[in-house]
Amino acid sequence: MIRRLALPAIPAALLLLPLPLFAQGLGRPDDDGVSVWRVLAALIFCILLAVAAALILRSRGHGFPLGQAVARRRRLRLIEAVRLPNQTSLCLVAVDDRELLLSTSAAGVHLVPTRDGGGDGADRP
């Protein structure tokens, strides 16, 4: 619990410290307007902020497993959908290695029997 509270407090503490690094030297003839130290401090602050945000996201379970998402094969696919009159649609859906023809309307979803035995007709009256 203390670690979760300490991570966001680190960048906030850096903002509150009165460092001479952030002091402006106005009126110097060799001054180009931006101090190198100020730029480096801003860069370090942004890097620390990004690392803190990544650690917080990772600790809360918002990781991004890119390898697992690509390697996993989807079991359910919509092959084709055709819109028919009277708010009805026919959808050809693949589940694993089996293709099903579904009819969708305001009354619900029905499995349509096909010639190759894809539908079992269990939802028919």
TIZALO-547992 format. One line per 5 residues: their letters; for each residue x negated, y, z of C-alpha. Coordinates in steps of 0.25 Angstrom, whole numbers, always signed. Each point is the difference from the previous one (the first is absolute). Layout:
BEGIN
a	X:Y:Z  ...
***
This chain:
BEGIN
mirrl	+0:+0:+0  -11:+9:+3  -7:-3:-13  +12:+4:-8  +1:+14:+8
alpai	-15:+2:-2  -1:-1:-15  +9:+12:-3  -6:+8:+11  -14:+0:-6
paall	+4:+8:-12  +8:+10:+9  -12:+1:+9  -9:+4:-11  +9:+11:-4
llplp	+0:+6:+14  -15:+0:+2  -6:+14:-1  -12:-4:-9  -9:+11:-5
lfaqg	+0:-9:-13  +13:+7:-4  -4:+14:+3  +0:+9:-11  -11:+9:-3
lgrpd	+6:+12:-7  -7:+11:-6  -13:-7:-4  -6:+3:-13  -4:-14:-3
ddgvs	+13:-6:+3  +8:-6:-11  +13:-1:+8  +0:-15:+4  -10:-6:+10
vwrvl	-6:-14:-4  +2:-4:+15  +15:+4:-1  +2:-9:-13  -8:-12:+7
aalif	+9:+1:+12  +13:+0:-8  -5:-12:-8  -4:-7:+13  +14:+4:+6
cilla	+7:-6:-12  -7:-13:+0  +3:-2:+15  +14:+4:-2  +1:-11:-12
vaaal	-6:-10:+9  +9:+3:+11  +12:-1:-8  -5:-13:-7  -2:-6:+14
ilrsr	+14:+4:+5  +7:-6:-12  -8:-13:+1  +3:-1:+15  +15:+2:-2
ghgfp	+0:-11:-11  +1:+8:-12  -12:-7:-7  +0:-1:-15  -4:-15:-4
lgqav	-2:+2:-15  -6:-14:-2  +12:-7:+6  +10:+9:-8  -6:-4:-13
arrrr	-3:-14:+3  +15:-3:+5  +9:-5:-11  +14:+5:+0  +11:-11:+1
lrlie	+12:+8:-4  +0:+8:-14  +11:+7:-8  -2:-5:-14  +11:+8:-7
avrlp	+13:+7:+4  +11:+4:-10  +11:+9:+4  +14:-4:-4  +14:+7:+0
nqtsl	+8:+2:+12  -12:+2:+9  -6:-14:-2  -14:-4:-2  -7:-13:-4
clvav	-14:-2:+6  -10:-11:-3  -8:-2:+12  -12:-10:+2  -2:-6:+14
ddrel	-13:-8:+0  +1:-8:-13  +15:+0:-1  +8:+10:-8  +14:+4:+5
llsts	+11:+8:-7  +8:+9:+9  +12:+9:-2  +2:+12:+8  +12:+8:+2
aagvh	+8:+8:+10  +5:-13:+5  -13:-6:+3  -11:-8:-6  +3:-14:-7
lvptr	-9:-11:-5  +3:-2:-15  -1:-15:-4  -9:-2:-12  -1:-11:-10
dgggd	-14:-5:+6  +6:-1:+14  -5:+12:+6  +13:+4:+7  +7:-11:+8
gadrp	+13:+7:+0  +2:+0:+15  +6:+14:+0  +11:-3:-10  +14:-2:+5
***
